[in-house]
């Protein structure tokens, strides 16, 4: 890929719908595929707020956060390939990227609220954004339109969605999407 790319994502490990208790979240697996296929660096949005929660209480909390328009705190580092990490990145650390893949699970029809905290924190306007989601029936929900609202001056491309129960056995689906982007 000729342009410098970053994968920004939130993923939830633990108890997930349809796939049970998992050590690596579905969205992280897709983010790793994207990085492997494109050479993109990664920024994982991490919040410990949901650690250890079983599926039903997590769903209830996610709905409460959405109704309250909550902004859960997060942390993360930019991992540049396998060589270095940028701890507590500043806005300027994102300037080097032309293309940013933005991913997360679909919770109650859109991104988890912690993603909106990221959107409020870092300005990705002027970038080319490729949204991707994992889900169990929601597809992209309103993630693409919500990303366009968060970054009205970004070039938000058509999104990609994948069933969470497929991510461990269907890397080819991600490969086909990436090939079709013409990057």
C-alpha positions as CSV (number, residue, x, y, z in Angstrom):
1,X,0.0,0.0,0.0
2,X,1.5,3.3,-1.0
3,X,-0.3,5.5,1.6
4,X,0.4,5.3,5.3
5,X,-2.5,3.6,7.1
6,X,-3.7,3.1,10.6
7,X,-6.3,0.7,12.0
8,X,-8.2,2.3,14.9
9,X,-10.5,-0.1,16.7
10,X,-12.3,-1.2,19.9
11,X,-12.9,-4.8,20.5
12,X,-14.5,-6.7,23.4
13,X,-13.1,-10.0,24.6
14,X,-14.9,-12.1,27.2
15,X,-18.5,-13.3,26.8
16,X,-19.8,-12.4,23.3
17,X,-23.1,-13.3,21.6
18,X,-23.0,-16.4,19.4
19,X,-19.3,-17.1,20.0
20,X,-19.3,-17.6,23.8
21,X,-16.4,-16.6,26.0
22,X,-13.4,-15.4,23.8
23,X,-9.9,-14.3,24.8
24,X,-9.5,-12.1,21.7
25,X,-12.4,-9.9,20.5
26,X,-13.9,-10.4,17.1
27,X,-13.1,-6.9,15.9
28,X,-9.4,-7.3,17.0
29,X,-9.1,-10.3,14.8
30,X,-10.4,-8.3,11.8
31,X,-8.1,-5.4,12.7
32,X,-5.2,-7.8,12.8
33,X,-6.2,-9.1,9.3
34,X,-6.3,-5.6,8.0
35,X,-2.9,-4.7,9.4
36,X,-1.4,-7.9,8.0
37,X,-2.9,-7.3,4.5
38,X,-2.1,-3.6,4.3
39,X,0.9,-3.0,6.6
40,X,-1.2,-0.6,8.6
41,X,-0.2,0.4,12.1
42,X,-2.8,0.0,14.9
43,X,-4.4,2.0,17.7
44,X,-6.6,-0.2,19.9
45,X,-9.1,1.8,22.0
46,X,-9.0,0.1,25.4
47,X,-11.4,0.6,28.3
48,X,-11.4,-1.6,31.4
49,X,-15.0,-0.6,32.2
50,X,-16.4,-3.7,30.5
51,X,-13.8,-6.2,31.7
52,X,-15.3,-9.4,33.1
53,X,-18.9,-8.4,32.3
54,X,-21.1,-11.2,31.1
55,X,-23.2,-10.6,27.9
56,X,-26.6,-9.5,29.3
57,X,-25.2,-6.9,31.9
58,X,-22.9,-5.6,29.2
59,X,-25.8,-5.1,26.8
60,X,-27.8,-3.3,29.5
61,X,-24.8,-1.0,30.3
62,X,-24.2,-0.3,26.6
63,X,-27.9,0.7,26.1
64,X,-27.7,2.9,29.2
65,X,-24.6,4.6,27.9
66,X,-26.1,5.2,24.6
67,X,-29.3,6.8,26.1
68,X,-27.1,9.0,28.3
69,X,-24.7,9.8,25.4
70,X,-21.9,8.7,27.7
71,X,-18.2,9.1,27.0
72,X,-16.4,6.3,28.7
73,X,-12.7,6.9,29.3
74,X,-10.1,5.0,27.2
75,X,-6.4,4.5,26.7
76,X,-4.3,3.2,23.9
77,X,-1.0,3.3,22.1
78,X,-0.2,3.5,18.4
79,X,1.7,0.4,17.5
80,X,3.8,1.0,14.4
81,X,4.4,-2.4,12.9
82,X,6.3,-4.6,15.3
83,X,9.0,-2.0,16.1
84,X,7.7,0.8,18.3
85,X,4.8,2.2,20.3
86,X,3.6,5.7,20.7
87,X,2.3,6.0,24.3
88,X,-0.6,8.4,24.9
89,X,-0.6,9.8,21.3
90,X,-1.3,13.4,20.6
91,X,-3.3,14.7,17.7
92,X,0.0,15.3,15.8
93,X,0.7,11.5,15.9
94,X,-2.3,10.9,13.7
95,X,-1.2,13.5,11.1
96,X,1.2,11.0,9.4
97,X,-1.7,8.7,8.3
98,X,-3.6,9.2,5.0
99,X,-5.9,6.2,5.4
100,X,-7.6,5.1,8.6
101,X,-9.6,2.0,9.1
102,X,-12.1,2.6,11.9
103,X,-13.6,-0.5,13.5
104,X,-15.7,-1.8,16.3
105,X,-18.6,-4.0,17.2
106,X,-22.2,-2.8,16.7
107,X,-23.9,-2.2,20.0
108,X,-27.5,-1.1,19.9
109,X,-27.3,-0.1,16.2
110,X,-24.0,1.9,16.3
111,X,-20.5,2.1,17.7
112,X,-20.0,1.5,21.4
113,X,-19.9,4.8,23.3
114,X,-16.2,4.5,23.9
115,X,-15.7,5.0,20.2
116,X,-17.5,8.3,20.4
117,X,-15.0,9.3,23.1
118,X,-12.3,8.6,20.6
119,X,-14.1,10.6,17.9
120,X,-14.4,13.6,20.3
121,X,-10.7,13.3,21.3
122,X,-9.0,12.9,17.9
123,X,-9.7,14.9,14.7
124,X,-9.6,12.7,11.7
125,X,-11.1,15.2,9.3
126,X,-9.2,15.4,6.0
127,X,-8.4,11.6,6.2
128,X,-9.8,8.8,4.1
129,X,-11.8,6.6,6.6
130,X,-12.9,3.0,6.0
131,X,-15.4,1.9,8.6
132,X,-15.7,-1.8,9.5
133,X,-17.8,-3.6,12.1
134,X,-18.4,-7.0,13.6
135,X,-21.9,-8.0,14.5
136,X,-24.4,-10.8,14.8
137,X,-27.2,-9.3,12.6
138,X,-26.9,-5.5,12.7
139,X,-24.6,-5.2,9.7
140,X,-23.1,-1.7,9.8
141,X,-26.1,-0.2,11.7
142,X,-25.7,3.5,11.7
143,X,-21.9,3.4,12.1
144,X,-21.2,4.9,8.7
145,X,-23.5,7.8,9.1
146,X,-22.4,8.4,12.7
147,X,-18.7,8.4,11.5
148,X,-19.7,11.0,8.9
149,X,-21.3,13.1,11.6
150,X,-18.2,12.9,13.7
151,X,-15.9,13.7,10.8
152,X,-17.8,15.8,8.3
153,X,-14.7,16.8,6.5
154,X,-13.3,13.3,6.1
155,X,-13.7,11.1,3.0
156,X,-15.8,8.3,4.6
157,X,-15.9,5.3,2.3
158,X,-18.3,2.5,2.0
159,X,-18.2,0.3,5.1
160,X,-17.5,-3.4,5.6
161,X,-19.3,-5.6,8.1
162,X,-18.7,-9.2,9.2
163,X,-20.5,-11.6,11.4
164,X,-18.5,-12.1,14.6
165,X,-19.0,-15.9,14.4
166,X,-17.2,-15.8,11.0
167,X,-14.0,-13.9,11.8
168,X,-12.0,-16.9,13.0
169,X,-12.8,-19.0,9.9
170,X,-13.3,-16.5,7.1
171,X,-10.2,-14.3,6.6
172,X,-10.9,-14.5,2.9
173,X,-13.9,-12.2,3.3
174,X,-11.6,-9.5,4.7
175,X,-9.0,-10.2,2.0
176,X,-11.6,-9.7,-0.7
177,X,-12.8,-6.4,0.8
178,X,-9.2,-5.1,1.1
179,X,-8.5,-6.2,-2.6
180,X,-11.6,-4.4,-3.7
181,X,-10.5,-1.1,-2.2
182,X,-7.7,-0.6,-4.7
183,X,-5.3,0.7,-2.1
